[in-house]
Structures are given as structure tokens and as C-alpha cells.
């Protein structure tokens, strides 16, 4: 492939770049970058590199290690979601892999900008309980769900009950993840460009919010306004 790229470069020098369309020039740049990545991994005897290209058609796609049974890697967008007052929000959206724990502080600050105050409690997964997040929540008087650090105190039983309740209430975000994929096709996005794919994912989350609130309104209407015969 390297020899072919050198031959194409010689022809471009002789003929000029105007003979190729912008789409073909972009594809040529992607192939050149892919060749450099493969050559570097071969020389360094490595199987990974930064911003690794796995698709010529969609060079922004990255392999994301998931470690699930029968599906070690996933390809596509990675979303960090939150649920506030029944509504689902996209906190971070990226085609690159990222640690969800780094999104907590910016999510809480976004909540404060929207509601004018900090939340009383953040019910999050264990990955969010890093040193920076714990210090930040303590500074602003926010209770971050999970076991307290150190040895159990006098209120150990109450803390365990509170931790259990937090885990149960936090299941709503796991349910939204599954609902967005099974019912709204969040795992079936086939858009070509990264901008359109990101927009499609955001619209699907919007539709999920609208549907959930509509069903909740129907429940309240049936509960308070319908008289059984």
C-alpha cells in the first residue's frame, strides 16, 4: 500500500490535484494516515495506537472495548446519560472512548446553571467515586451515592439502607439505556457523517423523553379524571 501511495503522489505532482474530487482527496488522506498507523504498530510491535482508523468510509469511528460476552468491542457513539426529574439528558457524546467518571463535575455544574442550585444527591455508579468527584461533592454539600470511606460507624445500618435505596433508584438510568436501544433504535444509527449521527442520537433521546412524559400524563389523566363504570 505504501508503494501505491508513493505512485499516486508522483502522478499528482505530474498531473495536478484538480483531477481528483474533494471526496477522493479526503479518502487518499485517510488511506495515508491508516498506512502510517499500521507501519508504526508493526515497527513497535503493538496492536493499538491513538485515534486508530478502522473504517475508510467513517474514519471518526473508534473501537471501544466493552468486554461483553461475544462482543469484546463496540463501534459508534458513546453517550453519558443522566436522568433529572424524569427527563433524560446527554451529558457527553463522543465517538472516542472516555471514562464516564470525568463527566460528573461538568454535569453538576450544568445542573446548577439550569436550576440555580446544586443537587442534593447524585446517584451514580461506582466509577464516578474517584477522589476529585468525592472532594467536589463534599465541598458543595452534595451526597454522592455509595459506601462511605473508612471503617463503618455507628450509623452503619442506616448507611447500608440508604446505599441500597440509591442503587434501586439509580436503576432508572439503566432502564433508559435499554429502552433507548430496544425501543428507539439508539444502537441502530447508520448515519454517514459524525454530525448527522450525533444529531440522530440526540433526537432519539428527545423522542424518548416526549413518549415517557406523554405516557405519564395518560396515567395521571386515567387516575384522576376517569370514573369507573
Residue pairs with C-beta under 8 A, 6 or more apart in sequence:
1 31
1 35
2 35
2 39
5 28
5 31
5 32
5 35
8 28
12 20
17 25
20 28
27 56
30 53
30 56
30 59
31 56
33 53
33 59
34 53
34 56
37 49
37 52
37 53
40 46
40 49
41 47
41 48
41 49
51 62
51 96
52 62
52 63
53 59
54 61
54 62
54 63
54 75
55 61
55 75
57 192
58 192
58 194
60 95
60 194
61 75
61 76
61 95
62 75
62 95
62 96
62 97
63 73
63 74
63 75
64 73
64 74
64 75
64 76
64 78
64 97
65 72
65 73
65 97
66 72
66 73
66 74
68 74
76 95
76 187
76 189
76 197
77 93
77 94
77 95
77 189
77 197
77 198
77 201
78 92
78 93
78 94
78 95
78 96
78 97
78 98
79 90
79 92
79 93
79 186
79 201
80 90
80 91
80 92
80 93
80 98
80 100
80 103
80 107
81 88
81 89
81 90
81 91
81 173
81 176
81 177
81 180
81 205
82 88
82 89
82 91
82 107
82 173
83 89
83 172
83 173
83 176
84 111
86 212
86 213
86 216
87 209
87 213
88 176
88 180
88 205
88 208
88 209
88 212
89 205
90 201
90 202
90 205
91 103
91 106
91 107
91 110
92 98
92 100
92 103
92 106
93 198
93 201
93 202
95 194
99 127
100 125
100 127
100 128
101 127
101 128
101 129
101 130
101 133
104 122
104 124
104 128
104 133
104 136
105 132
105 133
105 136
108 118
108 119
108 122
108 136
108 137
108 140
108 142
111 118
111 119
112 118
118 140
118 141
118 142
119 142
120 142
120 143
121 142
121 143
121 144
121 145
121 166
122 128
122 137
122 142
122 143
122 144
122 145
123 145
123 166
123 169
123 170
124 144
124 145
124 146
124 170
125 170
126 146
128 144
129 144
129 146
133 144
134 144
134 149
136 142
137 143
137 144
145 163
145 166
145 167
145 170
146 163
146 166
147 159
147 163
148 159
152 159
153 159
176 208
179 208
180 186
180 204
180 205
180 208
181 187
183 208
184 204
184 205
184 207
184 208
185 204
186 201
186 204
186 205
189 197
189 200
189 201
189 204
191 197
191 199
191 200
